[in-house]
């Protein structure tokens, strides 16, 4: 009988930290960054994030590196949704989207209503 060892996650975040710093520099670079370079850093960071032990050390790293935190959230979205986004910001964005959709729906209903007559001088000086 073959016994399988449980997958041991990394607790040393040195490589993850370096990649997170590099991603922050690329994100904030005033000089255009090559797509291949950016993609390479992101792919390596995704790989590292998949191997590190979740916990306070990872949380602190992500708190201090917003680009890495956003990447982490996107990679883990299927499991935890927007787990690292501030609730207030997420709620405000959702409310704003609802208001925009409500306004668009009202406009569409007004346009489709035959009793609604448009001002013939609207938009004309």
N, C-alpha and C positions, 0 to 999 in steps of 0.2 A: 504494500500500500504506500502510495506516495503522499507524503504530508506536504502541504503547501504552506509557505510562510506568508503571514499577512503582509501586505505592502507597507513598508515603513516609509513614512513621509519625512522629508527633510526638515530639520530644525534650524540649520545654519542658513541664514538669509543673506549671506554676503553677496552671492551672485545676483540674487533677486534685487537687492538694494542697489547694486551697481547698474543693473539694467533699468531699474525704475528711475534712477538719476539720469541716465542717458536718454530715456524716453522724455523726461521733463525738459532736458536741454533741446532735444529735437523739436518738441512741441512749441517751445518758446524762441526758437532760432529766428533771427532776423534774416538770415541767409537761407535761400531755398534748400531743402533737403531732398536728396534723391529718393524716389519711391522704393527702390530695392533696399537701400540702407534702412529706411523707416520700417519697411515690412520685416526685414531681418531682425531688428531690435524687438518689434512687437511679437514676432513668432517665438523668439527665444524667451521673452518675458512670459508669454502665455504658457510655454513649456515649464518654466520655473514655477509659475504660480500654481500649476497643476500638481507639482511635486512637493510643495511646502506644507508644513503643518499649520492648519488654521489655528488662530489663537491671538493672544494679545500682541505678540511680536509682529505678526503679519498685519494686524489691525493698525498698529502704530506706524508701520512702514507705509501702508496705504493712506493713512491720514496725512502723512507728510508728503506724499507724492500723488497729487490729484489725477494725473494722466494714467498712472498705474492703477489707481482705484477705479477709474472709469472703465479701464480695460478689464479689470477683475470682475466688475459688476456685469459687463457685457458677456464675458465668457461664462459666468455662472448664472445668467438670467433665467434659464430654464428651471433652475433649482430654487432660486431665492428672489427672483424679480429684481427690483431696484433696491437691493438690500443696503447699499452704502449711500444712497442719495438722501439728502435731508428731507424729512417728511413734509415740512412746511413748503419747501421749494417744489416738491412733487405735487402736493395738493394744490398749490397756486397755479402750476402749469395745467393741471387737470381742469381746474375751474375756468381758467382763461380759454382753454380749448372748448369747453362746453359753451361758454358765452359766444365764441366765434361761430360755432356750429348752430347755435340758436338764432343768431343774427342772419346767418346764411339761409337757414330754413325759413325764417320770416320773409326774407327777400324773395325767395323762390315761391312761396305761397302767394305773395302779393303780385308777382308777375303772372302767375297762373290764374289768378282771380279775374274773370272777365268784367266784373263790375268796377274794378279798379281802373281809373282813368289817369293816365300820366299827364303831367303838365306839358303842353306843347312848347312852352318857352324854356323848359328845363335844359340847362346847359348852353343856352344861347344868350348872347349879350344884346 
